[in-house]
Amino acid sequence: MYEPNTTSLAHAMTLDFSLPVMMDSGFTAEDLAEDAFGMQINFPRIKIPGGGGLAFEIPQGDATQPLIAQTIQGVIVYHHPMNTYWAQGKDDKNAPPNCASHDGLMGSGNPGVVCKDCAHNQWGTGKEGIGKACKNGFSLYLLRSGEFLPVHIQLPPTSIKSFSDFITSFQARQRPAFASLVEIGLRKCTNGGGDDYSVATFKLIRDFADSELGSIMNYARGMRAQIKAMNEQRTSSNLERQFGDATYPANGNGEVMDYPGPHYSDLEYPEDEELLY
């Protein structure tokens, strides 16, 4: 749920945000993206908790001792849709999806088609005719104060509505999401079956301006280019594996066997929950 900012301007302006120090090296975002081509580079991840949990686990230096916080503040430098599909439903939580898309545009796996045209990505195809068989989510890249790399937050289907409303509020003001400091929280909801689940909430803290806005704008544009390049490379690699990797097992006719699903080591699967919209 999008929550309008209710903090007074005087208080909001005391909320400092330390921008990443950008080195004046002369290297472009394309230089950095090409250097990462073919490599699996993952951002630190923060999960939306299951079961109606109201606290985030923020990764720290010690992976066994995450920081527990009810809210996270930062700058949404980039976001994009992502899709995952299990042919038999998600009965086995450890089973990879049959088809998935890092960018919500093109699926890799089976059926591996353009997402908007896929039969599984239509309303009414989900369990008992609710929602979609293909689970739509959103990837958010949130830059926290004093850090150089953003954290990766994957929104489950039930958090998309609140995020969409929040982004719409930026569009109405003709500002990109990266032009403001925001806060992400959690609220507990209950589905028709009586199961609790968590939904992300979003609140505007304050807008950036002047030199501060220019600095975060340069950072966001460079980071967006790098993330897009990495996603394109991942999609290309999965499609190559699906349709033409000579190392992949072939059937008796010498044809590549049915690809069981994309190998995404950084893919987080949505929690089991019923869509309410």
C-alpha positions, 0 to 999 in steps of 0.5 A: 500500500502506498502511504503518502508522506506525513512527515513535516518538511522541517523534520524530513530535511534532517534525514541525511542520505550519504551518496556513493562517492563516484570516482572520476575515472573516465570509464563509462557504464558500458565499460563496466557492463562489458567487464561483467559480461558472462559473469554471475554478479549478484546484488545483496538480497532482501526478502519480503518475509512470508507468513505475514512477517513484519521485519526485514532481514538485511544482509551484513558482513556476517551472513548468519547475523542479518540486521533485523529492521521493520523498514528500509530507507533508500533510493530505488535506482531501478526496477523491472518486472520478472516472471516465474512459471511452474507447470505443476504449480509450486508444490516443491519449493526447491524445484526450479521453474519450467519457465522464467524471465528476468525482465518480464519480456521474454521467457526462457524454458518451456514454453519460452515465449514472449511473456505478454503473449504467453497463455500462462500469463493471462488472468484466470489461469491460476489455481482455481481460476484465481490470478495467473499461472505465471507468477508476476513479480518485480525486482527493485534495486534499492541504494541505501545510504552510505553504500555503493551497490544497491540491494535487490528486493524481489516483490511477490505478486501481492505487493505489485499493486502497492508498488504500482500505486507508488510509482504512479504518484511519481509519474503524476509529479513527473519525477523518476523514482530515483529522484527521491528518498523512500521508505519500504515497510511491511503490512500483514494481510490474510488470504481467503484461505485464512493464511497470512502473508506480507505486503510491501508498503512504500512511503516518500520521505523527501525529494532530492534537489540541486547537486544532490539530485545531480549526483544520484541521477548520474549514479542511477543512470550508470547502474541502470545500464549495468543491470540491463546489460546483466539481465540481457546477458542472462536471458541470452545465456538461458536461451542459448542453453535452451535452443542450441547448447551443444553440451546439453543432452540430446534425444535419439534424433540428435535434437536438444531435449526439452529444457527443464527450466532456466538456471537462475541461481539468484532467482527468488521464488514468490511465497505461496499466497492467493491473489486478492485482485 
